[in-house]
Amino acid sequence: AEMEDRFELVSQYVHYSHDFTLELARKVHDSGRLFQMSYQYTTSNNTHLEGYTPVLDIYRGECDEVLRNYARQIKAYGEPMLFRLNNEMNTDWTSYCGLVNMLDPDIFIETWVRLYRIFEEEGVDNCIWIWNPAGVSCPYSSCGEDLCYFPGTEYVQVLGLTDYEMGNGDVFTSFESYYSSLYEKNTAFRAYPAI
């Protein structure tokens, strides 16, 4: 059955080393909607966090050809798209999170910048980069604070906002309360569009 309302944005999650879904992206574009790619440095769909994660290999430059191939595929698509890299990195449920990668946000930042520069070198100019942490680190720690993972204003065009009501009490926080404080905290130093 077809829904009467349609989303103007279609999002897809893709794991490291998978090909860009050109056919889907073109179908989304041809329907007059915007394609958003959530690209994640994971090979296990963010399960088995004690297993292999490509983050340190990416950090060392051992995966540059895989990343370049992906960049070339996005360039071949050629249409404007949103590109959200490693969302919710300040949690304990992603393969690229700080807890899994030596509790070091700098590793996250370096792998972000590495991919951004590869995109530049390959001439990819159709991506709008979204930095999208979780509103509160999980579990909370100072090294999990979302701003510790911010790669720099030259590498981000849009602020993505994600927050969850974890059901940890009898009183639930309103959507407005969650997102207004998250927005204010993360845009205090630069006015970003936020989605």
C-alpha positions as CSV (number, residue, x, y, z in Angstrom):
1,A,0.0,0.0,0.0
2,E,1.2,3.5,-0.8
3,M,1.3,6.2,1.9
4,E,-0.6,9.4,1.1
5,D,2.1,11.5,2.7
6,R,5.7,11.1,1.5
7,F,8.9,12.1,3.0
8,E,10.9,14.7,1.2
9,L,14.1,13.0,2.4
10,V,15.0,9.3,2.0
11,S,17.7,8.0,4.2
12,Q,19.8,4.9,3.9
13,Y,22.5,3.4,6.1
14,V,25.6,1.9,4.4
15,H,28.4,0.1,6.1
16,Y,32.1,0.6,5.3
17,S,33.2,-1.3,2.2
18,H,29.7,-1.6,0.7
19,D,29.1,0.0,-2.7
20,F,27.1,3.2,-3.1
21,T,23.5,2.4,-4.0
22,L,23.4,4.4,-7.2
23,E,20.1,2.9,-8.4
24,L,18.3,3.8,-5.2
25,A,19.9,7.3,-5.1
26,R,18.7,8.0,-8.7
27,K,15.2,6.7,-8.0
28,V,15.0,9.0,-5.0
29,H,16.3,12.0,-7.0
30,D,14.0,11.2,-9.9
31,S,11.0,11.2,-7.5
32,G,11.9,14.8,-6.5
33,R,13.2,13.9,-3.1
34,L,16.6,14.4,-1.5
35,F,18.9,11.4,-0.7
36,Q,20.7,11.1,2.6
37,M,23.5,8.6,3.1
38,S,24.4,7.5,6.6
39,Y,27.9,6.0,6.1
40,Q,29.2,4.1,9.0
41,Y,32.7,2.7,9.7
42,T,31.3,-0.7,10.7
43,T,31.4,-4.2,9.2
44,S,29.0,-5.7,11.7
45,N,26.0,-3.5,11.6
46,N,27.2,-2.1,15.0
47,T,26.9,-5.5,16.7
48,H,29.7,-7.5,18.1
49,L,31.5,-4.4,19.4
50,E,34.2,-6.6,20.8
51,G,35.0,-7.7,17.2
52,Y,36.7,-6.1,14.3
53,T,36.1,-2.4,13.5
54,P,37.8,-0.8,10.6
55,V,38.4,2.5,12.4
56,L,42.0,2.1,13.3
57,D,42.8,0.7,9.8
58,I,41.1,3.8,8.3
59,Y,43.1,6.0,10.8
60,R,46.4,4.4,9.6
61,G,45.5,5.0,5.9
62,E,45.2,1.2,5.1
63,C,41.7,1.6,3.7
64,D,42.2,4.7,1.5
65,E,41.5,2.8,-1.8
66,V,38.1,1.5,-0.4
67,L,37.2,5.1,0.6
68,R,38.4,6.5,-2.7
69,N,36.3,4.0,-4.6
70,Y,33.2,5.1,-2.5
71,A,34.0,8.7,-3.2
72,R,34.2,8.1,-6.9
73,Q,30.8,6.4,-6.9
74,I,29.2,9.4,-5.1
75,K,30.8,11.7,-7.6
76,A,29.4,9.6,-10.5
77,Y,25.9,10.1,-8.9
78,G,26.5,13.8,-9.3
79,E,23.3,15.0,-7.6
80,P,23.2,17.0,-4.3
81,M,22.9,14.7,-1.3
82,L,23.2,14.7,2.4
83,F,26.2,12.7,3.8
84,R,26.0,11.8,7.5
85,L,29.2,10.1,8.6
86,N,29.3,7.9,11.7
87,N,26.3,9.3,13.5
88,E,25.9,8.8,17.3
89,M,29.6,8.4,17.8
90,N,29.4,9.4,21.4
91,T,27.5,6.3,22.5
92,D,28.3,2.7,23.4
93,W,26.3,1.1,20.6
94,T,28.3,1.9,17.5
95,S,31.5,0.2,16.2
96,Y,33.2,3.5,15.6
97,C,32.4,5.0,19.1
98,G,35.1,6.2,21.4
99,L,34.6,3.4,23.9
100,V,35.5,0.9,21.2
101,N,38.4,2.9,19.9
102,M,40.7,3.6,22.8
103,L,38.4,6.2,24.4
104,D,40.0,8.7,22.0
105,P,37.7,11.2,20.2
106,D,40.8,12.4,18.2
107,I,40.7,9.0,16.3
108,F,37.1,9.7,15.3
109,I,38.1,13.3,14.2
110,E,41.1,12.1,12.2
111,T,39.1,9.4,10.3
112,W,36.4,12.0,9.6
113,V,39.0,14.5,8.2
114,R,40.7,11.7,6.2
115,L,37.5,10.8,4.4
116,Y,36.6,14.5,3.9
117,R,40.0,15.1,2.2
118,I,39.6,12.0,0.1
119,F,36.3,13.3,-1.2
120,E,38.0,16.7,-2.0
121,E,40.8,14.9,-3.8
122,E,38.4,12.9,-5.8
123,G,36.4,16.0,-6.8
124,V,33.2,15.1,-4.9
125,D,31.3,18.3,-4.6
126,N,27.7,17.1,-4.3
127,C,27.7,16.2,-0.6
128,I,26.5,18.2,2.3
129,W,28.3,16.8,5.4
130,I,26.2,16.2,8.6
131,W,27.8,15.9,12.0
132,N,25.3,14.0,14.1
133,P,26.1,13.0,17.7
134,A,23.7,11.7,20.3
135,G,22.4,14.4,22.6
136,V,23.8,12.8,25.7
137,S,26.8,10.5,25.7
138,C,26.0,6.9,26.7
139,P,27.3,6.0,29.1
140,Y,27.9,9.5,30.2
141,S,31.6,10.4,30.4
142,S,33.7,13.5,29.8
143,C,35.4,11.8,26.8
144,G,31.9,11.0,25.4
145,E,30.8,14.6,25.4
146,D,29.6,15.2,21.9
147,L,31.7,18.4,21.2
148,C,34.9,16.3,21.9
149,Y,34.1,14.6,18.5
150,F,33.5,17.7,16.5
151,P,35.9,17.7,13.5
152,G,35.9,21.4,12.9
153,T,33.8,24.0,11.1
154,E,35.6,23.5,7.8
155,Y,34.5,19.8,7.7
156,V,30.8,20.2,8.6
157,Q,28.0,21.9,6.8
158,V,24.9,20.8,8.8
159,L,24.3,19.8,12.4
160,G,22.3,16.7,12.9
161,L,20.4,16.4,16.2
162,T,19.5,13.1,17.8
163,D,18.3,12.6,21.3
164,Y,16.4,9.8,22.9
165,E,14.0,9.6,25.8
166,M,15.5,6.6,27.5
167,G,12.6,6.1,29.9
168,N,14.8,6.4,33.0
169,G,12.2,7.9,35.2
170,D,8.6,8.8,35.9
171,V,8.8,12.2,34.2
172,F,9.4,12.4,30.5
173,T,11.1,15.4,28.9
174,S,9.4,17.1,26.1
175,F,10.7,17.1,22.5
176,E,11.1,20.9,22.7
177,S,13.1,20.7,25.9
178,Y,15.4,18.0,24.5
179,Y,16.1,19.6,21.2
180,S,16.2,23.3,22.2
181,S,19.0,22.7,24.7
182,L,20.9,20.4,22.3
183,Y,20.6,22.9,19.5
184,E,21.8,25.8,21.7
185,K,24.7,23.9,23.0
186,N,25.9,22.8,19.6
187,T,25.3,26.0,17.6
188,A,26.7,28.5,20.2
189,F,29.9,28.9,18.2
190,R,28.4,28.8,14.7
191,A,25.0,29.1,13.2
192,Y,24.4,25.7,11.5
193,P,21.3,24.6,9.7
194,A,20.0,21.7,11.8
195,I,18.0,18.6,10.8
